[in-house]
Amino acid sequence: MTRHNRDYWESIAAGRLGEPVEFFRDGGSALSEDELAATGEVAGLKVLHLACSMGDECISFAGLGAREVIGVDISPTHLATGQAKAAAVVVIVDLLEGDLTEIDPGLTVF
């Protein structure tokens, strides 16, 4: 099942680029008002985003001053797109390939 899921996301990755670099450079955020209200102030905090796709929300959290942003997704192509965007926007995010069904619930990442 995991292989099929990864294969699916990889098959559509070329058509899913998310927001362009200029959007973030111009101060744009991929986070909706509801998401911003739910997360609250993230400046100085660590953020973990599961199923981050190409990392647009991760880039947004980094732009809001999160001191460490980790994103996890199953698609290496989406992650590469996100890492390239983050570098172009000049924010630091750590985008990791992983299967969310295999994350150890006792794992301490922070």
N, CA, C and O atoms as a MOPAC input file, in Angstrom:
PM7 MOZYME 1SCF
protein

 N      0.81100 1    -1.18100 1     0.00000 1
 C      0.00000 1     0.00000 1     0.00000 1
 C      0.86800 1     1.26400 1     0.00000 1
 O      0.58700 1     2.21400 1    -0.73100 1
 N      1.90900 1     1.26900 1     0.81200 1
 C      2.78300 1     2.44100 1     0.87900 1
 C      3.44600 1     2.70600 1    -0.46500 1
 O      3.53900 1     3.85300 1    -0.90400 1
 N      3.90100 1     1.65000 1    -1.11100 1
 C      4.53500 1     1.81700 1    -2.42000 1
 C      3.55200 1     2.42300 1    -3.41600 1
 O      3.92200 1     3.30700 1    -4.18900 1
 N      2.31300 1     1.96100 1    -3.40500 1
 C      1.30000 1     2.49800 1    -4.31900 1
 C      1.00900 1     3.96400 1    -4.00800 1
 O      0.82300 1     4.77400 1    -4.91600 1
 N      0.97200 1     4.29300 1    -2.73800 1
 C      0.74500 1     5.67700 1    -2.33900 1
 C      1.88200 1     6.57400 1    -2.83100 1
 O      1.64500 1     7.63300 1    -3.41200 1
 N      3.12100 1     6.13300 1    -2.59000 1
 C      4.28500 1     6.90500 1    -3.04200 1
 C      4.27800 1     7.02900 1    -4.56800 1
 O      4.52600 1     8.10600 1    -5.11100 1
 N      3.99600 1     5.93300 1    -5.24400 1
 C      3.95500 1     5.96000 1    -6.71500 1
 C      2.91600 1     6.95300 1    -7.22000 1
 O      3.15600 1     7.67000 1    -8.19100 1
 N      1.75400 1     6.99300 1    -6.55500 1
 C      0.71400 1     7.94000 1    -6.96800 1
 C      1.20300 1     9.37300 1    -6.83000 1
 O      1.11100 1    10.15300 1    -7.77800 1
 N      1.72300 1     9.72900 1    -5.65400 1
 C      2.17700 1    11.10700 1    -5.43800 1
 C      3.33100 1    11.46200 1    -6.37300 1
 O      3.42000 1    12.59300 1    -6.85200 1
 N      4.19300 1    10.51800 1    -6.62700 1
 C      5.28200 1    10.76600 1    -7.58200 1
 C      4.72800 1    10.98800 1    -8.98800 1
 O      5.26000 1    11.80900 1    -9.73500 1
 N      3.67200 1    10.27400 1    -9.35800 1
 C      3.12100 1    10.39300 1   -10.70600 1
 C      2.48100 1    11.74900 1   -10.96600 1
 O      2.38500 1    12.16900 1   -12.11900 1
 N      2.04200 1    12.43900 1    -9.92700 1
 C      1.42000 1    13.75700 1   -10.12700 1
 C      2.32400 1    14.91300 1    -9.69000 1
 O      1.93000 1    16.07500 1    -9.78500 1
 N      3.51700 1    14.60400 1    -9.22000 1
 C      4.41000 1    15.63400 1    -8.67200 1
 C      4.75400 1    16.72100 1    -9.68500 1
 O      4.85200 1    17.89200 1    -9.31600 1
 N      4.93600 1    16.36700 1   -10.92500 1
 C      5.31800 1    17.36700 1   -11.93400 1
 C      4.25700 1    18.45300 1   -12.10000 1
 O      4.58000 1    19.57900 1   -12.47800 1
 N      3.00400 1    18.12900 1   -11.82300 1
 C      1.91800 1    19.09600 1   -11.95600 1
 C      1.53500 1    19.78100 1   -10.65800 1
 O      0.61400 1    20.59800 1   -10.63700 1
 N      2.23100 1    19.46100 1    -9.57300 1
 C      1.92700 1    20.04700 1    -8.25900 1
 C      3.15100 1    20.78400 1    -7.74800 1
 O      3.97700 1    20.21200 1    -7.03600 1
 N      3.26300 1    22.03500 1    -8.10500 1
 C      4.44200 1    22.80700 1    -7.72800 1
 C      4.20700 1    23.73600 1    -6.54200 1
 O      5.15600 1    24.29800 1    -5.99500 1
 N      2.94200 1    23.89900 1    -6.14100 1
 C      2.64400 1    24.79400 1    -5.03100 1
 C      2.84300 1    26.24600 1    -5.42100 1
 O      2.80100 1    26.60800 1    -6.59700 1
 N      3.05900 1    27.06100 1    -4.41200 1
 C      3.25100 1    28.49400 1    -4.65600 1
 C      4.63500 1    28.75100 1    -5.24900 1
 O      5.59200 1    28.05000 1    -4.92100 1
 N      4.74000 1    29.74900 1    -6.11700 1
 C      6.05500 1    30.07100 1    -6.68300 1
 C      6.93100 1    30.80600 1    -5.66300 1
 O      6.42900 1    31.37200 1    -4.69200 1
 N      8.21500 1    30.79000 1    -5.89300 1
 C      9.18200 1    31.45100 1    -5.01800 1
 C      8.80300 1    32.91900 1    -4.81300 1
 O      8.89200 1    33.42700 1    -3.69500 1
 N      8.38200 1    33.60400 1    -5.87600 1
 C      8.05000 1    35.02200 1    -5.79300 1
 C      6.92700 1    35.27800 1    -4.79200 1
 O      6.91500 1    36.31000 1    -4.12000 1
 N      5.98500 1    34.34300 1    -4.69000 1
 C      4.88700 1    34.46400 1    -3.73000 1
 C      5.44000 1    34.62600 1    -2.31700 1
 O      4.99700 1    35.49900 1    -1.57000 1
 N      6.40700 1    33.78800 1    -1.95300 1
 C      7.00000 1    33.85400 1    -0.62000 1
 C      7.91000 1    35.07000 1    -0.47400 1
 O      7.92200 1    35.71200 1     0.57600 1
 N      8.66200 1    35.38500 1    -1.50800 1
 C      9.53900 1    36.57200 1    -1.45600 1
 C      8.73800 1    37.84900 1    -1.26100 1
 O      9.22400 1    38.80900 1    -0.66200 1
 N      7.50300 1    37.85900 1    -1.77100 1
 C      6.63100 1    39.03000 1    -1.63300 1
 C      5.85100 1    39.01600 1    -0.32300 1
 O      4.95500 1    39.83800 1    -0.12800 1
 N      6.18200 1    38.09000 1     0.57600 1
 C      5.55000 1    38.05100 1     1.88500 1
 C      4.32500 1    37.16000 1     1.97400 1
 O      3.61900 1    37.17900 1     2.98200 1
 N      4.06100 1    36.37600 1     0.93100 1
 C      2.90700 1    35.49100 1     0.93700 1
 C      3.06100 1    34.34600 1     1.92700 1
 O      4.17300 1    33.94800 1     2.27400 1
 N      1.93400 1    33.83000 1     2.36800 1
 C      1.90600 1    32.69000 1     3.28000 1
 C      0.94700 1    31.64500 1     2.73200 1
 O     -0.14500 1    31.97300 1     2.26900 1
 N      1.36000 1    30.39500 1     2.78800 1
 C      0.50200 1    29.29100 1     2.35500 1
 C     -0.46500 1    28.86900 1     3.45200 1
 O     -1.26300 1    27.95100 1     3.26000 1
 N     -0.39800 1    29.52900 1     4.59000 1
 C     -1.26900 1    29.20600 1     5.71600 1
 C     -2.52100 1    30.07700 1     5.66900 1
 O     -2.44000 1    31.29600 1     5.52000 1
 N     -3.68100 1    29.43100 1     5.80000 1
 C     -4.94400 1    30.18200 1     5.80600 1
 C     -5.10600 1    30.92300 1     7.13800 1
 O     -4.38600 1    30.65000 1     8.09800 1
 N     -6.03600 1    31.84100 1     7.18500 1
 C     -6.32000 1    32.55400 1     8.43000 1
 C     -6.70800 1    31.57800 1     9.53900 1
 O     -6.30000 1    31.75000 1    10.68800 1
 N     -7.49600 1    30.55500 1     9.19900 1
 C     -7.88500 1    29.54500 1    10.19600 1
 C     -6.67200 1    28.78000 1    10.71000 1
 O     -6.56400 1    28.50700 1    11.90500 1
 N     -5.75900 1    28.43300 1     9.80300 1
 C     -4.54700 1    27.71500 1    10.22100 1
 C     -3.67400 1    28.59900 1    11.10500 1
 O     -3.12900 1    28.13600 1    12.10700 1
 N     -3.54300 1    29.85800 1    10.73800 1
 C     -2.75400 1    30.78700 1    11.55200 1
 C     -3.36900 1    30.95600 1    12.93800 1
 O     -2.65000 1    31.00300 1    13.93500 1
 N     -4.69400 1    31.04800 1    13.00200 1
 C     -5.37400 1    31.18100 1    14.29100 1
 C     -5.18900 1    29.91600 1    15.14000 1
 O     -5.00500 1    30.00000 1    16.35400 1
 N     -5.23900 1    28.75400 1    14.49700 1
 C     -5.10600 1    27.49000 1    15.22300 1
 C     -3.69000 1    27.26700 1    15.74300 1
 O     -3.51300 1    26.73100 1    16.83700 1
 N     -2.68400 1    27.66900 1    14.97600 1
 C     -1.30200 1    27.43600 1    15.39600 1
 C     -0.79800 1    28.49800 1    16.34900 1
 O      0.07500 1    28.22900 1    17.17400 1
 N     -1.33200 1    29.69500 1    16.24700 1
 C     -0.85800 1    30.76800 1    17.10800 1
 C      0.53600 1    31.22200 1    16.71100 1
 O      1.00800 1    30.93200 1    15.61200 1
 N      1.17800 1    31.92600 1    17.60300 1
 C      2.51300 1    32.47800 1    17.36000 1
 C      3.54100 1    31.34900 1    17.30700 1
 O      3.63000 1    30.54900 1    18.23700 1
 N      4.31400 1    31.28100 1    16.22600 1
 C      5.31900 1    30.22300 1    16.08900 1
 C      6.75000 1    30.74900 1    16.17300 1
 O      7.69600 1    29.96200 1    16.16500 1
 N      6.91700 1    32.05500 1    16.25300 1
 C      8.26800 1    32.61900 1    16.32600 1
 C      9.02100 1    32.01400 1    17.50400 1
 O      8.53600 1    32.02100 1    18.63500 1
 N     10.20800 1    31.49500 1    17.22300 1
 C     11.05300 1    30.89900 1    18.24700 1
 C     10.73200 1    29.44600 1    18.57900 1
 O     11.43500 1    28.82600 1    19.37700 1
 N      9.68400 1    28.90000 1    17.97800 1
 C      9.28500 1    27.51800 1    18.26700 1
 C      9.80000 1    26.54500 1    17.20800 1
 O     10.24200 1    26.94900 1    16.13200 1
 N      9.73200 1    25.27000 1    17.53300 1
 C      9.98800 1    24.20300 1    16.56600 1
 C      8.64500 1    23.75100 1    16.01000 1
 O      7.66400 1    23.64000 1    16.74600 1
 N      8.60800 1    23.48900 1    14.70000 1
 C      7.37400 1    23.07700 1    14.04100 1
 C      7.62800 1    21.77500 1    13.30200 1
 O      8.63100 1    21.63500 1    12.60300 1
 N      6.71700 1    20.82400 1    13.45900 1
 C      6.74500 1    19.56500 1    12.72000 1
 C      5.49600 1    19.51100 1    11.86700 1
 O      4.38400 1    19.60400 1    12.38600 1
 N      5.66800 1    19.36100 1    10.55100 1
 C      4.52900 1    19.28700 1     9.63700 1
 C      4.56100 1    17.92900 1     8.94600 1
 O      5.45900 1    17.64600 1     8.15200 1
 N      3.57300 1    17.09500 1     9.25600 1
 C      3.46600 1    15.78200 1     8.64000 1
 C      2.68700 1    15.88800 1     7.34300 1
 O      1.76600 1    16.69700 1     7.23400 1
 N      3.05300 1    15.07400 1     6.35800 1
 C      2.43700 1    15.11600 1     5.01900 1
 C      2.57900 1    16.52300 1     4.43900 1
 O      1.59500 1    17.14000 1     4.03200 1
 N      3.80600 1    17.01400 1     4.40700 1
 C      4.07700 1    18.40600 1     4.03600 1
 C      4.10000 1    18.66300 1     2.53700 1
 O      4.18400 1    19.81700 1     2.11700 1
 N      4.02800 1    17.62700 1     1.72800 1
 C      4.06800 1    17.77300 1     0.27200 1
 C      5.32000 1    18.54500 1    -0.13600 1
 O      6.43400 1    18.14500 1     0.20300 1
 N      5.13900 1    19.66500 1    -0.87400 1
 C      6.30500 1    20.40800 1    -1.33400 1
 C      6.74300 1    21.49500 1    -0.35400 1
 O      7.55000 1    22.35800 1    -0.69800 1
 N      6.21000 1    21.45000 1     0.86600 1
 C      6.73700 1    22.28200 1     1.94300 1
 C      6.29300 1    23.72600 1     1.97800 1
 O      6.92000 1    24.53200 1     2.66400 1
 N      5.23600 1    24.09100 1     1.26700 1
 C      4.81700 1    25.49200 1     1.27000 1
 C      4.48100 1    25.99300 1     2.67800 1
 O      4.85400 1    27.10600 1     3.04900 1
 N      3.78000 1    25.17500 1     3.45400 1
 C      3.45100 1    25.57800 1     4.81700 1
 C      4.71300 1    25.64100 1     5.66800 1
 O      4.83000 1    26.50900 1     6.53300 1
 N      5.65600 1    24.73800 1     5.43400 1
 C      6.92800 1    24.76600 1     6.16200 1
 C      7.67100 1    26.07300 1     5.88400 1
 O      8.19900 1    26.70500 1     6.79900 1
 N      7.70500 1    26.46200 1     4.62900 1
 C      8.35400 1    27.72200 1     4.25100 1
 C      7.63900 1    28.88600 1     4.94200 1
 O      8.28200 1    29.82400 1     5.41300 1
 N      6.31900 1    28.81900 1     4.99600 1
 C      5.54200 1    29.87100 1     5.65600 1
 C      5.85500 1    29.93600 1     7.14600 1
 O      6.03200 1    31.02600 1     7.69000 1
 N      5.92700 1    28.78200 1     7.81800 1
 C      6.27200 1    28.75900 1     9.24100 1
 C      7.66900 1    29.34000 1     9.46800 1
 O      7.88000 1    30.10600 1    10.40800 1
 N      8.61500 1    28.97700 1     8.61000 1
 C      9.97000 1    29.52500 1     8.72900 1
 C      9.94500 1    31.03900 1     8.54200 1
 O     10.64900 1    31.76600 1     9.24400 1
 N      9.14100 1    31.50900 1     7.60300 1
 C      9.01800 1    32.94500 1     7.37700 1
 C      8.39200 1    33.68400 1     8.54400 1
 O      8.60800 1    34.88400 1     8.71300 1
 N      7.61900 1    32.97200 1     9.34900 1
 C      7.00300 1    33.56300 1    10.54400 1
 C      7.93400 1    33.51400 1    11.75300 1
 O      7.55600 1    33.92400 1    12.85000 1
 N      9.14800 1    33.01200 1    11.54700 1
 C     10.13200 1    33.03600 1    12.61400 1
 C     10.28800 1    31.76800 1    13.42100 1
 O     10.96400 1    31.77700 1    14.45000 1
 N      9.67100 1    30.65700 1    12.97800 1
 C      9.90100 1    29.39500 1    13.68300 1
 C     11.39900 1    29.10600 1    13.65600 1
 O     12.03900 1    29.27000 1    12.61800 1
 N     11.95700 1    28.68400 1    14.77000 1
 C     13.41600 1    28.50100 1    14.81500 1
 C     13.87000 1    27.21000 1    14.17900 1
 O     15.03000 1    27.08400 1    13.78700 1
 N     12.95900 1    26.23600 1    14.07000 1
 C     13.27100 1    24.98400 1    13.38600 1
 C     11.98200 1    24.44600 1    12.78500 1
 O     10.96100 1    24.35200 1    13.46500 1
 N     12.03600 1    24.09300 1    11.50300 1
 C     10.86200 1    23.55400 1    10.82700 1
 C     11.25400 1    22.23900 1    10.16400 1
 O     12.18300 1    22.18500 1     9.35800 1
 N     10.53200 1    21.18400 1    10.51800 1
 C     10.75100 1    19.86700 1     9.93900 1
 C      9.46300 1    19.45900 1     9.23800 1
 O      8.37900 1    19.51300 1     9.82000 1
 N      9.59700 1    19.05400 1     7.98700 1
 C      8.46300 1    18.53600 1     7.23600 1
 C      8.75600 1    17.10500 1     6.82100 1
 O      9.89200 1    16.77300 1     6.48500 1
 N      7.73400 1    16.25700 1     6.84400 1
 C      7.88200 1    14.85600 1     6.45700 1
 C      6.84400 1    14.54900 1     5.38800 1
 O      5.67500 1    14.91000 1     5.52000 1
 N      7.28300 1    13.88000 1     4.33100 1
 C      6.37100 1    13.48600 1     3.26300 1
 C      6.89400 1    12.21600 1     2.60500 1
 O      8.05900 1    11.85000 1     2.76500 1
 N      6.02100 1    11.55600 1     1.87100 1
 C      6.35600 1    10.28000 1     1.22300 1
 C      6.94600 1    10.47800 1    -0.18100 1
 O      7.54300 1     9.55200 1    -0.73100 1
 N      6.78800 1    11.66100 1    -0.75700 1
 C      7.20600 1    11.90400 1    -2.14100 1
 C      8.55800 1    12.62100 1    -2.22400 1
 O      8.64900 1    13.80200 1    -1.88900 1
 N      9.59200 1    11.92900 1    -2.66000 1
 C     10.89400 1    12.59000 1    -2.77600 1
 C     10.88900 1    13.74000 1    -3.78100 1
 O     11.63300 1    14.70600 1    -3.61200 1
 N     10.07500 1    13.65300 1    -4.81000 1
 C     10.02100 1    14.73600 1    -5.79400 1
 C      9.40700 1    15.98800 1    -5.18500 1
 O      9.91300 1    17.09100 1    -5.39100 1
 N      8.32000 1    15.82700 1    -4.43800 1
 C      7.72900 1    16.97600 1    -3.75600 1
 C      8.73100 1    17.58800 1    -2.78100 1
 O      8.85400 1    18.81100 1    -2.70500 1
 N      9.43700 1    16.76100 1    -2.04700 1
 C     10.40500 1    17.26100 1    -1.07600 1
 C     11.54400 1    18.02400 1    -1.75500 1
 O     11.98400 1    19.05900 1    -1.25400 1
 N     12.01600 1    17.52000 1    -2.88400 1
 C     13.08000 1    18.21700 1    -3.62500 1
 C     12.58500 1    19.57000 1    -4.11500 1
 O     13.32300 1    20.55400 1    -4.05900 1
 N     11.35400 1    19.63200 1    -4.59200 1
 C     10.76800 1    20.90700 1    -5.01900 1
 C     10.73300 1    21.87600 1    -3.84700 1
 O     11.11100 1    23.04000 1    -3.98600 1
 N     10.28400 1    21.40100 1    -2.70300 1
 C     10.19900 1    22.25000 1    -1.51800 1
 C     11.55000 1    22.71700 1    -1.03400 1
 O     11.70400 1    23.87700 1    -0.65100 1
 N     12.53100 1    21.83600 1    -1.04400 1
 C     13.86200 1    22.22300 1    -0.58100 1
 C     14.46600 1    23.27900 1    -1.50300 1
 O     15.11900 1    24.21300 1    -1.03700 1
 N     14.25100 1    23.13300 1    -2.80900 1
 C     14.74900 1    24.13000 1    -3.76200 1
 C     14.06100 1    25.47500 1    -3.53700 1
 O     14.70900 1    26.52000 1    -3.59500 1
 N     12.75500 1    25.45400 1    -3.28100 1
 C     12.03500 1    26.70700 1    -3.01600 1
 C     12.53100 1    27.36200 1    -1.73900 1
 O     12.75500 1    28.57200 1    -1.70400 1
 N     12.70600 1    26.56800 1    -0.68900 1
 C     13.17800 1    27.11300 1     0.58100 1
 C     14.54300 1    27.77600 1     0.40500 1
 O     14.78900 1    28.85100 1     0.95100 1
 N     15.42100 1    27.13900 1    -0.35000 1
 C     16.74600 1    27.71700 1    -0.58900 1
 C     16.63200 1    29.03300 1    -1.36100 1
 O     17.34800 1    29.99000 1    -1.06700 1
 N     15.74800 1    29.08000 1    -2.33100 1
 C     15.56700 1    30.30000 1    -3.13100 1
 C     14.93900 1    31.42600 1    -2.31400 1
 O     15.21900 1    32.60200 1    -2.54600 1
 N     14.08700 1    31.05600 1    -1.35500 1
 C     13.44600 1    32.05500 1    -0.49400 1
 C     14.39100 1    32.44200 1     0.64700 1
 O     14.17700 1    33.45100 1     1.31900 1
 N     15.41600 1    31.65200 1     0.85800 1
 C     16.42800 1    31.83000 1     1.89900 1
 C     15.82700 1    31.63800 1     3.29100 1
 O     15.98000 1    32.47600 1     4.17900 1
 N     15.13900 1    30.50700 1     3.44900 1
 C     14.70200 1    30.05200 1     4.76900 1
 C     15.21600 1    28.63300 1     4.94600 1
 O     15.43800 1    27.91000 1     3.97500 1
 N     15.39600 1    28.25300 1     6.18500 1
 C     15.90300 1    26.91900 1     6.46700 1
 C     14.75300 1    26.03400 1     6.93400 1
 O     14.10100 1    26.30800 1     7.94200 1
 N     14.52600 1    24.97000 1     6.17800 1
 C     13.56300 1    23.93400 1     6.55700 1
 C     14.24000 1    22.59400 1     6.31600 1
 O     15.09200 1    22.45600 1     5.43700 1
 N     13.85500 1    21.63600 1     7.09200 1
 C     14.40200 1    20.29000 1     6.95100 1
 C     13.27600 1    19.39800 1     6.45800 1
 O     12.38800 1    19.03200 1     7.22800 1
 N     13.30600 1    19.04600 1     5.17700 1
 C     12.25700 1    18.23300 1     4.58000 1
 C     12.76200 1    16.80300 1     4.44200 1
 O     13.74800 1    16.54300 1     3.75200 1
 N     12.07500 1    15.88100 1     5.10800 1
 C     12.52200 1    14.50300 1     5.20900 1
 C     11.52800 1    13.55300 1     4.56000 1
 O     10.31500 1    13.72300 1     4.68700 1
 N     12.05600 1    12.55000 1     3.86300 1
 C     11.19900 1    11.52200 1     3.28600 1
 C     10.86500 1    10.49800 1     4.35500 1
 O     11.74700 1     9.99000 1     5.04700 1
 N      9.57400 1    10.20000 1     4.48100 1
 C      9.17000 1     9.20500 1     5.45900 1
 C      7.73500 1     8.76200 1     5.25300 1
 O      6.90900 1     9.48600 1     4.69700 1
 N      7.46500 1     7.56300 1     5.71200 1
 C      6.13800 1     6.96900 1     5.67000 1
 C      5.47900 1     7.22200 1     7.02200 1
 O      5.94000 1     6.71700 1     8.04600 1
 N      4.41000 1     7.99800 1     7.02400 1
 C      3.76600 1     8.37300 1     8.27800 1
 C      3.21000 1     7.17800 1     9.03900 1
 O      3.03100 1     7.24600 1    10.25500 1
 N      2.93800 1     6.08700 1     8.33600 1
 C      2.42000 1     4.91100 1     9.03100 1
 C      3.52300 1     4.18700 1     9.80500 1
 O      3.23400 1     3.27600 1    10.58100 1
 N      4.76800 1     4.57700 1     9.60300 1
 C      5.89300 1     3.90800 1    10.28100 1
 C      6.56900 1     4.79200 1    11.31900 1
 O      7.58900 1     4.40700 1    11.89000 1
 N      6.01400 1     5.96600 1    11.56700 1
 C      6.62000 1     6.82800 1    12.58800 1
 C      6.34400 1     6.23700 1    13.96200 1
 O      5.20300 1     5.91900 1    14.29800 1
 N      7.39100 1     6.09700 1    14.74000 1
 C      7.29300 1     5.58000 1    16.09200 1
 C      6.57900 1     6.62700 1    16.95600 1
 O      7.08100 1     7.74400 1    17.08600 1
 N      5.42200 1     6.30000 1    17.55100 1
 C      4.71200 1     7.28200 1    18.36000 1
 C      5.51000 1     7.75200 1    19.56700 1
 O      5.20700 1     8.80000 1    20.13800 1
 N      6.51600 1     6.99800 1    19.96000 1
 C      7.35500 1     7.40100 1    21.08400 1
 C      8.56100 1     8.22700 1    20.65500 1
 O      9.37000 1     8.62800 1    21.49200 1
 N      8.68500 1     8.48200 1    19.35900 1
 C      9.82600 1     9.22500 1    18.83600 1
 C      9.83200 1    10.64200 1    19.38000 1
 O      8.80800 1    11.32500 1    19.35800 1
 N     10.94700 1    11.07200 1    19.85400 1
 C     11.10900 1    12.44300 1    20.31300 1
 C     11.97700 1    13.16800 1    19.30100 1
 O     13.16700 1    12.88400 1    19.16500 1
 N     11.37100 1    14.10100 1    18.59900 1
 C     12.13000 1    14.86400 1    17.60100 1
 C     12.49800 1    16.24300 1    18.10200 1
 O     13.26700 1    16.96000 1    17.46200 1
 N     11.95100 1    16.61300 1    19.24300 1
 C     12.22600 1    17.95300 1    19.77700 1
 C     12.73900 1    17.85800 1    21.18300 1
 O     13.02800 1    18.88000 1    21.80500 1

